[in-house]
Amino acid sequence: MKYTVRKHFILLFVLSFFILLFFTPSISADNVLKVGVLKDDAPLSSVYSNNQAHGANVAVAAQLAKDLDQKAKIVPCKNKKQQLKQLRNGKIDVALGSFSSPTANYKLSTPIFYVENILFRRADGTKKSVQKLADHKVGMLKNGTQSSLLKELQFKRKRYSSISAMVTALQNKKIKAAILTGPEYTSYLQKHPEYTQAKDHTDQQQTQQVLKRIKDSQITAQEVSVATYHSKKLAQKINKDLKKMAQDGRLNKISLKYFGKDITQQ
């Protein structure tokens, strides 16, 4: 009799353990919104040496989580491919960035920001318009999202791992022009003022290497959005909250802080 009671007690204890393990709601899981951003995409997102993320997308993520009564957990990703993979595998709930033509399983929110693209050439470049660049090689970064745009403009796309490598390709005439986002272009020129203006205007080498912007209405801006995967309910909540943030001025405030101007509208 004692053996039977003891056996039943142990069985009851084991069953109770598994019920608690599998059916008790996880407070930390329910109250955390895991957000994937890029490690090196300033001013949208980047990380300090301590791996602490900051930037416009991080600020948007914090506001979205707040509206959802959750806490934002920022997950830095090295590139967009890793972002979408983590989203697909459920390691993050949403991803913020510029995404070109994701599959049907991914849902993109209404655009948050419109980040301009800048097409540029060297001062000694002969192709000075979008029309003249058709069927010629144009450089872009490997993690860039301008591929569809360049294809639409009938450019031959050439990918590079860094801006420096792309500028070197321009110098060696391997490409006729290159494209970057506005923040990428501005940041690079700040670090390399020799490409902005020649110190000695009588030095032909210095004047030829100066970078010139090619302006055209066809060079459209990149749309920064929130991506979800197989989560229609969450996607609807995100869109509702983004609309609220646009109406109450929070998106505008974030835009002014990180970009110095309003880029919430095209």
C-alpha positions, 0 to 999 in steps of 0.5 A: 500500500505504501509502495502504491501511494509513493508510486502515485506521488512520484507520478503526480510530481513528474506530471506536474513538472511537465505541465509547468514546463510546457503550459505555463506562459513564459513572461520573458518570451511574451514580453520581448520583441526580438528585432533584427537590425544590421551591424553596419548601416549607420545612421539606420543601425550600427553597434558600439564596441560593446555590441550595443546597437543604436540608430534610427531603426533601433529607436523605431524598434523601441517605440514599436515594442512600447506600443505593443507593451513589450521590451525591445531586444535588439539582435545585430545581424551582419547582413540582410541575408542573415536578417531574413534567415533569423526571421525565417527561423524564428530567432527574431520576431521582426527585421528592420531595413531595406528589403528587395522583393522578399518571398510571399511568406515575408510581409513588409510594413508600410515604409518608415523612411525613404533613404535616397540613393546616390549614383556617382562617377569620377570627375574624369568619367565620360558617362554623365547621365543615366541614359549614357550608363545603359549597358555599362558596368555600375558598382554597388555594395554586396549587401546593397539593395539597389539591384532591382533599380540598376536592372530596371535602368539597364545597368550591368551590376558589379558587386563590391565588398567595400566602398573603397574597393568600389572607388578603386574600381572607378579609378581603374575604369572597371566600372563607369559609375557606382551607387550608394545610399545617401548616408553611406556616400556622405560618411565616406566623403567625410572620411575622404575629403580628397574625393570632395575637392582637389587641394591643388586644382592645377594637379590633374590627378587630384581633380580627376579623382573627385567624385561627381553625383549623377542626378536623375528622377529615376534614381529612387530612394530605398524604402526602410520597412519592418519585415515579418514572417508568417505572422499576419497578426503581428504585421497588422499590429506593426502597420497600425503602430507605424501609422500611429507613430507617423500621426503623433510625430514620433517618426518625424522626431527620429528622422530629424535626430538621425538624418537631420531632415524629414525622410518619412515621406517620399 
